[in-house]
Amino acid sequence: MPDLVIRQVDHLLAERIQAFAKNRQLTVNEVLLHALRRGLGVAEDGQRTEAAVDAHELAMLAGPWNATEQAAFREALQALSAARGDGLLPVLREA
């Protein structure tokens, strides 16, 4: 496998990576490989994943949606699916 070099890593980022690795008892290399795979949506076996972040992780960060929020999201999706795709195009061309 090829080796990569990442240059110009600021001190705060380097400290964060090292602390993350130490807290999880991983090497810095393992942390960086994991972060790159997740950020680029590539699974451990080299296959592309459907999303870089899955819904369960988002729920852990923000908490699950309640029934009202789920209904509002479904309504918004329905509205988007019914909208014409070129609705913003004239506005963007004028700018």
KESEPA-123660 format. One record per residue: x, y, z of N, C-alpha, C in turn; chain; residue number from 1; residue in three letters. Coordinates in nm, 2 decimals. Atoms other than C-alpha are relative to their C-alpha. Layout:
# residues N
+--------+--------+--------+--------+--------+--------+--------+--------+--------+-----+-----+------+
|    n.X |    n.Y |    n.Z |   ca.X |   ca.Y |   ca.Z |    c.X |    c.Y |    c.Z | mol | seq | type |
+--------+--------+--------+--------+--------+--------+--------+--------+--------+-----+-----+------+
|      X |      Y |      Z |      X |      Y |      Z |      X |      Y |      Z |   A | NUM |  Ala |
...
+--------+--------+--------+--------+--------+--------+--------+--------+--------+-----+-----+------+
END
This chain:
# residues 95
+--------+--------+--------+--------+--------+--------+--------+--------+--------+-----+-----+------+
|    n.X |    n.Y |    n.Z |   ca.X |   ca.Y |   ca.Z |    c.X |    c.Y |    c.Z | mol | seq | type |
+--------+--------+--------+--------+--------+--------+--------+--------+--------+-----+-----+------+
|   0.08 |  -0.12 |   0.00 |   0.00 |   0.00 |   0.00 |   0.09 |   0.12 |   0.00 |   A |   1 |  Met |
|  -0.08 |  -0.12 |   0.00 |   0.12 |   0.35 |  -0.07 |  -0.01 |   0.08 |   0.13 |   A |   2 |  Pro |
|   0.00 |  -0.09 |  -0.12 |   0.22 |   0.59 |   0.21 |  -0.03 |   0.14 |  -0.05 |   A |   3 |  Asp |
|   0.03 |  -0.14 |   0.03 |   0.09 |   0.94 |   0.21 |   0.06 |   0.09 |   0.11 |   A |   4 |  Leu |
|  -0.05 |  -0.10 |  -0.09 |   0.23 |   1.25 |   0.38 |  -0.09 |   0.12 |   0.00 |   A |   5 |  Val |
|   0.09 |  -0.11 |  -0.02 |   0.01 |   1.52 |   0.52 |   0.09 |   0.12 |   0.05 |   A |   6 |  Ile |
|  -0.08 |  -0.11 |  -0.04 |   0.19 |   1.86 |   0.54 |  -0.09 |   0.11 |   0.06 |   A |   7 |  Arg |
|   0.06 |  -0.12 |  -0.06 |   0.11 |   2.18 |   0.73 |  -0.12 |  -0.02 |   0.08 |   A |   8 |  Gln |
|   0.11 |   0.03 |  -0.10 |  -0.11 |   2.03 |   1.00 |   0.02 |   0.09 |   0.12 |   A |   9 |  Val |
|  -0.01 |  -0.10 |  -0.11 |  -0.18 |   2.30 |   1.26 |   0.01 |  -0.07 |   0.13 |   A |  10 |  Asp |
|  -0.02 |   0.06 |  -0.13 |  -0.10 |   2.24 |   1.62 |  -0.13 |  -0.05 |   0.07 |   A |  11 |  His |
|   0.13 |   0.04 |  -0.07 |  -0.46 |   2.23 |   1.74 |  -0.05 |  -0.13 |  -0.06 |   A |  12 |  Leu |
|   0.04 |   0.13 |   0.06 |  -0.55 |   1.96 |   1.48 |   0.09 |  -0.12 |   0.04 |   A |  13 |  Leu |
|  -0.09 |   0.10 |  -0.04 |  -0.24 |   1.76 |   1.56 |  -0.03 |  -0.05 |   0.15 |   A |  14 |  Ala |
|   0.03 |   0.04 |  -0.14 |  -0.32 |   1.77 |   1.94 |  -0.13 |  -0.07 |   0.01 |   A |  15 |  Glu |
|   0.13 |   0.06 |   0.00 |  -0.68 |   1.68 |   1.87 |   0.01 |  -0.15 |  -0.05 |   A |  16 |  Arg |
|  -0.02 |   0.14 |   0.06 |  -0.58 |   1.37 |   1.66 |   0.07 |  -0.08 |   0.11 |   A |  17 |  Ile |
|  -0.07 |   0.08 |  -0.09 |  -0.33 |   1.26 |   1.92 |  -0.08 |  -0.03 |   0.13 |   A |  18 |  Gln |
|   0.09 |   0.03 |  -0.12 |  -0.58 |   1.30 |   2.21 |  -0.10 |  -0.10 |  -0.03 |   A |  19 |  Ala |
|   0.10 |   0.10 |   0.05 |  -0.84 |   1.11 |   2.01 |   0.06 |  -0.14 |   0.00 |   A |  20 |  Phe |
|  -0.07 |   0.13 |   0.01 |  -0.59 |   0.83 |   1.95 |   0.02 |  -0.05 |   0.14 |   A |  21 |  Ala |
|  -0.04 |   0.04 |  -0.14 |  -0.48 |   0.82 |   2.32 |  -0.13 |  -0.05 |   0.07 |   A |  22 |  Lys |
|   0.12 |   0.03 |  -0.07 |  -0.84 |   0.82 |   2.45 |  -0.06 |  -0.13 |  -0.04 |   A |  23 |  Asn |
|   0.06 |   0.12 |   0.05 |  -0.94 |   0.53 |   2.23 |   0.11 |  -0.12 |  -0.02 |   A |  24 |  Arg |
|  -0.11 |   0.10 |   0.01 |  -0.61 |   0.34 |   2.26 |   0.03 |  -0.05 |  -0.14 |   A |  25 |  Gln |
|  -0.03 |   0.03 |   0.14 |  -0.54 |   0.36 |   1.89 |   0.13 |   0.08 |  -0.04 |   A |  26 |  Leu |
|  -0.11 |  -0.07 |   0.05 |  -0.24 |   0.47 |   1.69 |  -0.05 |   0.12 |  -0.08 |   A |  27 |  Thr |
|   0.03 |  -0.12 |   0.08 |  -0.24 |   0.81 |   1.52 |  -0.04 |  -0.04 |  -0.14 |   A |  28 |  Val |
|   0.03 |   0.05 |   0.13 |  -0.23 |   0.62 |   1.19 |  -0.14 |  -0.06 |  -0.01 |   A |  29 |  Asn |
|   0.13 |   0.06 |   0.00 |  -0.54 |   0.42 |   1.28 |  -0.11 |   0.10 |   0.00 |   A |  30 |  Glu |
|   0.10 |  -0.10 |  -0.01 |  -0.73 |   0.73 |   1.37 |  -0.01 |   0.08 |  -0.14 |   A |  31 |  Val |
|   0.00 |  -0.07 |   0.12 |  -0.63 |   0.91 |   1.05 |  -0.06 |  -0.09 |  -0.11 |   A |  32 |  Leu |
|   0.06 |   0.09 |   0.10 |  -0.72 |   0.61 |   0.83 |  -0.15 |  -0.01 |   0.02 |   A |  33 |  Leu |
|   0.15 |   0.01 |  -0.03 |  -1.06 |   0.58 |   1.00 |  -0.07 |   0.13 |  -0.04 |   A |  34 |  His |
|   0.06 |  -0.13 |   0.03 |  -1.13 |   0.95 |   0.96 |   0.00 |   0.02 |  -0.15 |   A |  35 |  Ala |
|   0.00 |  -0.02 |   0.15 |  -1.03 |   0.95 |   0.59 |  -0.10 |  -0.09 |  -0.06 |   A |  36 |  Leu |
|   0.10 |   0.09 |   0.06 |  -1.24 |   0.64 |   0.52 |  -0.14 |   0.05 |   0.02 |   A |  37 |  Arg |
|   0.13 |  -0.05 |  -0.04 |  -1.54 |   0.79 |   0.70 |  -0.04 |   0.12 |  -0.08 |   A |  38 |  Arg |
|   0.02 |  -0.13 |   0.07 |  -1.50 |   1.13 |   0.54 |  -0.02 |  -0.02 |  -0.15 |   A |  39 |  Gly |
|   0.01 |   0.02 |   0.15 |  -1.47 |   0.99 |   0.19 |  -0.10 |  -0.11 |  -0.03 |   A |  40 |  Leu |
|   0.10 |   0.10 |   0.02 |  -1.74 |   0.73 |   0.24 |   0.05 |  -0.14 |  -0.05 |   A |  41 |  Gly |
|  -0.06 |   0.12 |   0.05 |  -1.51 |   0.43 |   0.19 |   0.00 |  -0.10 |   0.12 |   A |  42 |  Val |
|   0.00 |   0.10 |  -0.10 |  -1.57 |   0.11 |   0.40 |   0.14 |  -0.06 |   0.02 |   A |  43 |  Ala |
|  -0.13 |   0.07 |  -0.03 |  -1.29 |  -0.09 |   0.56 |   0.04 |  -0.09 |  -0.11 |   A |  44 |  Glu |
|  -0.03 |   0.09 |   0.10 |  -1.31 |  -0.34 |   0.28 |   0.03 |   0.07 |  -0.14 |   A |  45 |  Asp |
|  -0.03 |  -0.08 |   0.12 |  -1.25 |  -0.06 |   0.02 |  -0.12 |   0.03 |  -0.08 |   A |  46 |  Gly |
|   0.12 |  -0.03 |   0.08 |  -1.61 |  -0.05 |  -0.10 |  -0.05 |   0.13 |   0.04 |   A |  47 |  Gln |
|   0.07 |  -0.13 |  -0.04 |  -1.80 |   0.28 |  -0.11 |  -0.12 |  -0.03 |   0.08 |   A |  48 |  Arg |
|   0.12 |   0.01 |  -0.09 |  -2.05 |   0.33 |   0.16 |  -0.11 |   0.09 |  -0.06 |   A |  49 |  Thr |
|   0.11 |  -0.09 |   0.05 |  -2.39 |   0.49 |   0.10 |   0.01 |   0.14 |   0.05 |   A |  50 |  Glu |
|  -0.01 |  -0.13 |  -0.06 |  -2.32 |   0.78 |   0.33 |   0.12 |   0.00 |   0.09 |   A |  51 |  Ala |
|  -0.11 |  -0.01 |  -0.09 |  -2.02 |   0.91 |   0.51 |  -0.04 |   0.00 |   0.14 |   A |  52 |  Ala |
|   0.05 |   0.00 |  -0.14 |  -2.23 |   0.95 |   0.83 |  -0.13 |  -0.07 |  -0.01 |   A |  53 |  Val |
|   0.14 |   0.06 |   0.00 |  -2.52 |   0.72 |   0.90 |  -0.09 |   0.06 |   0.10 |   A |  54 |  Asp |
|   0.10 |  -0.07 |  -0.08 |  -2.84 |   0.82 |   1.06 |   0.01 |  -0.03 |   0.15 |   A |  55 |  Ala |
|  -0.01 |   0.03 |  -0.14 |  -2.77 |   0.64 |   1.39 |   0.10 |   0.09 |   0.07 |   A |  56 |  His |
|  -0.10 |  -0.09 |  -0.06 |  -2.46 |   0.85 |   1.44 |  -0.06 |   0.14 |   0.02 |   A |  57 |  Glu |
|   0.07 |  -0.13 |  -0.01 |  -2.66 |   1.17 |   1.37 |  -0.09 |   0.00 |   0.12 |   A |  58 |  Leu |
|   0.09 |   0.01 |  -0.11 |  -2.92 |   1.06 |   1.62 |   0.07 |   0.00 |   0.13 |   A |  59 |  Ala |
|  -0.07 |   0.00 |  -0.12 |  -2.66 |   1.00 |   1.88 |   0.05 |   0.14 |   0.03 |   A |  60 |  Met |
|  -0.05 |  -0.13 |  -0.02 |  -2.52 |   1.35 |   1.83 |  -0.11 |   0.10 |   0.03 |   A |  61 |  Leu |
|   0.11 |  -0.10 |  -0.02 |  -2.85 |   1.54 |   1.81 |  -0.13 |  -0.05 |   0.07 |   A |  62 |  Ala |
|   0.12 |   0.06 |  -0.05 |  -3.10 |   1.30 |   1.95 |  -0.10 |  -0.04 |  -0.11 |   A |  63 |  Gly |
|   0.10 |   0.04 |   0.10 |  -3.38 |   1.12 |   1.77 |  -0.11 |   0.10 |  -0.02 |   A |  64 |  Pro |
|   0.11 |  -0.10 |   0.03 |  -3.66 |   1.32 |   1.60 |  -0.13 |  -0.05 |   0.07 |   A |  65 |  Trp |
|   0.13 |   0.04 |  -0.05 |  -3.99 |   1.33 |   1.77 |  -0.11 |  -0.01 |  -0.11 |   A |  66 |  Asn |
|   0.10 |   0.02 |   0.11 |  -4.32 |   1.27 |   1.58 |  -0.03 |   0.13 |  -0.08 |   A |  67 |  Ala |
|   0.02 |  -0.13 |   0.07 |  -4.37 |   1.64 |   1.50 |   0.11 |   0.03 |  -0.10 |   A |  68 |  Thr |
|  -0.11 |  -0.02 |   0.08 |  -4.02 |   1.67 |   1.36 |   0.00 |  -0.10 |  -0.12 |   A |  69 |  Glu |
|   0.01 |   0.10 |   0.11 |  -4.06 |   1.35 |   1.15 |  -0.11 |   0.04 |  -0.10 |   A |  70 |  Gln |
|   0.11 |  -0.05 |   0.09 |  -4.39 |   1.48 |   1.01 |   0.04 |   0.12 |  -0.08 |   A |  71 |  Ala |
|  -0.05 |  -0.12 |   0.07 |  -4.23 |   1.81 |   0.92 |   0.10 |  -0.03 |  -0.11 |   A |  72 |  Ala |
|  -0.10 |   0.04 |   0.09 |  -3.94 |   1.64 |   0.75 |  -0.07 |  -0.07 |  -0.12 |   A |  73 |  Phe |
|   0.08 |   0.07 |   0.11 |  -4.18 |   1.41 |   0.55 |  -0.07 |   0.10 |  -0.09 |   A |  74 |  Arg |
|   0.07 |  -0.11 |   0.08 |  -4.38 |   1.72 |   0.44 |   0.10 |   0.08 |  -0.08 |   A |  75 |  Glu |
|  -0.10 |  -0.07 |   0.08 |  -4.07 |   1.90 |   0.33 |   0.05 |  -0.08 |  -0.12 |   A |  76 |  Ala |
|  -0.05 |   0.09 |   0.11 |  -3.95 |   1.60 |   0.13 |  -0.11 |  -0.01 |  -0.11 |   A |  77 |  Leu |
|   0.10 |   0.00 |   0.10 |  -4.29 |   1.58 |  -0.04 |  -0.01 |   0.13 |  -0.08 |   A |  78 |  Gln |
|   0.00 |  -0.13 |   0.07 |  -4.28 |   1.95 |  -0.13 |   0.12 |   0.01 |  -0.09 |   A |  79 |  Ala |
|  -0.12 |   0.00 |   0.09 |  -3.93 |   1.91 |  -0.27 |  -0.02 |  -0.09 |  -0.12 |   A |  80 |  Leu |
|   0.02 |   0.10 |   0.11 |  -4.03 |   1.61 |  -0.48 |  -0.10 |   0.06 |  -0.10 |   A |  81 |  Ser |
|   0.10 |  -0.05 |   0.09 |  -4.32 |   1.81 |  -0.63 |   0.05 |   0.13 |  -0.06 |   A |  82 |  Ala |
|  -0.05 |  -0.13 |   0.05 |  -4.11 |   2.13 |  -0.69 |   0.07 |  -0.02 |  -0.14 |   A |  83 |  Ala |
|  -0.08 |   0.01 |   0.13 |  -3.97 |   2.20 |  -1.04 |   0.14 |   0.02 |   0.03 |   A |  84 |  Arg |
|  -0.14 |   0.00 |  -0.02 |  -3.60 |   2.15 |  -1.06 |   0.07 |   0.13 |  -0.04 |   A |  85 |  Gly |
|  -0.07 |  -0.12 |   0.05 |  -3.53 |   2.48 |  -1.24 |  -0.05 |   0.13 |   0.07 |   A |  86 |  Asp |
|   0.06 |  -0.12 |  -0.06 |  -3.71 |   2.71 |  -0.99 |   0.10 |   0.11 |   0.04 |   A |  87 |  Gly |
|  -0.10 |  -0.10 |  -0.04 |  -3.39 |   2.89 |  -0.87 |   0.09 |   0.04 |  -0.12 |   A |  88 |  Leu |
|  -0.09 |  -0.03 |   0.11 |  -3.22 |   2.89 |  -1.21 |   0.00 |   0.14 |  -0.05 |   A |  89 |  Leu |
|   0.00 |  -0.14 |   0.04 |  -3.34 |   3.23 |  -1.33 |   0.06 |   0.10 |   0.10 |   A |  90 |  Pro |
|  -0.06 |  -0.08 |  -0.10 |  -3.24 |   3.39 |  -1.00 |   0.15 |   0.00 |  -0.01 |   A |  91 |  Val |
|  -0.14 |   0.02 |   0.00 |  -2.89 |   3.25 |  -1.02 |   0.06 |   0.06 |  -0.13 |   A |  92 |  Leu |
|  -0.05 |  -0.06 |   0.12 |  -2.85 |   3.36 |  -1.38 |   0.01 |   0.15 |   0.00 |   A |  93 |  Arg |
|   0.00 |  -0.14 |  -0.01 |  -2.94 |   3.72 |  -1.30 |   0.11 |   0.06 |   0.09 |   A |  94 |  Glu |
|  -0.11 |  -0.05 |  -0.10 |  -2.68 |   3.75 |  -1.02 |   0.13 |   0.02 |  -0.07 |   A |  95 |  Ala |
+--------+--------+--------+--------+--------+--------+--------+--------+--------+-----+-----+------+
END
